[in-house]
Amino acid sequence: MVLGFDLDNYCNNLNECKTGEAVITPGFNLSAKFIIHTVGPVWHGGNNNEAKLLKNCYQNSLNLAKKNNIKTIAFPAISTGIFGYPIKDAAKIALNTMIKNQDGFYEIIACCFSESDFKIYNKIFKELNS
């Protein structure tokens, strides 16, 4: 508990977070000191600024982490679940943004929740670093 709040109550008192933006909260009972929340875009075929908005999710989260002296950060594959963003396209954006902004971090983790997602991320990571 922080200031008598739990995470749900704390988030309910935040201003609206628009797609591509990021906000930070305390980690409450998690092992993480902070949680950075971002709103990913819903996939509408790729012609509705989705790529820029997704990049902004990662960029704004990384900027917020740096501003708060966070040295390790982990990301899920933002927008690839129920928001329908194609995993290959999302992975390219995510990994590109992470690689270009890695200075100042000890570790940036891409969390993959399936073996197929891991293989896609791993392949793209190797391509970007060759």
N, C-alpha and C positions, 0 to 999 in steps of 0.2 A: 504493500500500500504506500502511495505517495500522496501526501496532503489529504488523506481520507478518501481517495479515489481508487477505483480499479480501472483497468484499461478501457472497458466499455464506457464507463462514466466519463473518463478523461476525454476519450474521442468524441463523445457526444457534445462536449463543450468547445471543440475546435471549430474554426471557421471551415467552410466548405473547401475541399481540396479538388480542384478541377483536373481533368485528364492531362497527364504529363507533369503535373506538379507533385511535390513531395513535402511531407511534414514529419516532424520527429516527436516522439513521446518517450517517457521513461519506459524501461523494460519491465517494471513492476516485478512479478515473481519469476520472470524468466532469468536465465543465466546471462543474457545480454543486458548491458547497461541501458541501451536505447533500442527503440524500434523506429525504423524509417518506413513510413507508409507512402505509397504512391498509387495513383489511379491510372491503370493502363487503358489503352484504346480498345474499343470493340472493333473487330475486323468487319469492314463493309466492302471488301473487294480490293482494297489497296489504293483507291483513288480519293480517299477522304482524309488525307494528311496523317494516316495511321503511322507511317514510318517515322515521321518527325515527332509525333506525340510519344511513340514508344521510346525513341532515343532520348527525349526529354525526361521520361521516367527515370532512366538510368543516370543520365547526366545530372539531373536535379538531386537525385538521391546521393550520388557520389559527392556533389558539391556540399550538400548538407552534412554528410559524414565528415568531410574535411573541415568544414566550419566548426564542427563539434569535436575535433581532434580524435575522431574514430579511425583506428588503424586497420581494423578487420571488418569486412562487410560480406554478407551473403545475400544472393538474389535468387528467387525462384524464376522460372521462365515466364515473365510477366506477360499477361494477355493471351497465353497459349491454351489455356483451359477453356472455360465456358465462353470467353470472349472471342474465341475462334481464330486467333492470329496464327498463321502457318508457322510451324516450329522452325523450319529452315530459315525463313526470312527473319523471324524474331531472334534466333540465335546469332545470325550475322550482325544484327544491330546491337544486341546485348554485348557480345564479345568484342566487337569493334570499339564500342564506347568504354568498356572496362579496360581494354588494353591501352587506349589513348589517354586514359585518366588514372593509370595505376600509380603514378608518382605520389608518394606520401602514404601509401598503404603497405602494410605488411602482407596482407592477404585479401584477395577478392575472390569469393567463392561463387560459382554458378551451381546452384542446386538443381539436379535433374531427378525427377521422380519416376522415371521409367528407363529401362535399358535402351530403348530406341531413342529417347531424347538424349541420353548420354552419348550415344554413338554419333548423333548429329552434331552435338556441341563439340565433341572431341575432333571430329573430321574438320569442322569449320575452324576450330582453334589452331589445328595444325596448318591449315591453308593460310590463315592470317599470319602465322609466324614463320612461313617458309620464304 
